[in-house]
């Protein structure tokens, strides 16, 4: 018969453990306390609704190891079925199914699991394949559409001209402005938002409408210049250029443009010829969206006034956009430091 004699210090330690430990460890501490009070093993087993051999195991463990013996030993867990499973899953997921003769454009978990079993005799459940993918940094996400990459043969020269203008402005010579335009649509822009309950539904207008905005970002100060018109035409762009030359009447003016039709129209070239103080710098074709910082301003505008809501009418939306631009803080562009 197992019977423990406990000191006052051991009793205090076991009392603390029985109150603070989680789950079975607290029950084991109570078994030891009951034994120290003279309870026989059968009675302790009846109290805790367990076998007498279980009680004896933990009493003996306490005799040999003290409080540490009441905790479970570390478990090694089941060894992996195949130590190369992770690298194989990663390598195969990195290749299109078409490379393996399948007509599908991308892998699903089930399709990948079937292929691994057939090709590598690696038998993994769909859940195991998914765990490997997450562990290796894969995620299930929606791709973005992007224009096909095409190289502008004059890109190097265009970028060099913009770099030279940036350096001149950094030395205090002239002003550098990035120009662009956008259409603000009555059709709401959808952006991520906090929501609770069912997915929020944003109503759409019966018929869409749009309004054109022209913008110019002065690189050094971050000053934002803008104008709006009902349509987006070359004559409106020329009017906006007049507005900019009036804002900067004396020094050289470098204006960075993309190759949109309203920028390359004959009336614009005629205006540039008549204003030699203004030098047009052209962004590389197919790269304007990434290289023009005014795109950031358009994103802020649409998120602020047009996202996730249907305006009552186009006039209301235009007024909100005008207020947004009036209150917009400067957004300086990072320019290289002059040598």
Secondary structure as UniProt FT lines:
FT   HELIX           8..20
FT   HELIX           24..36
FT   TURN            37..38
FT   HELIX           41..48
FT   HELIX           52..65
FT   HELIX           66..70
FT   TURN            83..84
FT   HELIX           85..93
FT   HELIX           97..100
FT   HELIX           109..120
FT   HELIX           126..135
FT   TURN            136..137
FT   TURN            153..154
FT   HELIX           155..170
FT   TURN            171..172
FT   STRAND          175..185
FT   STRAND          210..218
FT   TURN            219..221
FT   STRAND          224..229
FT   HELIX           234..247
FT   STRAND          253..257
FT   TURN            261..263
FT   HELIX           266..274
FT   TURN            276..277
FT   STRAND          278..282
FT   TURN            285..286
FT   HELIX           288..291
FT   HELIX           294..305
FT   HELIX           314..326
//
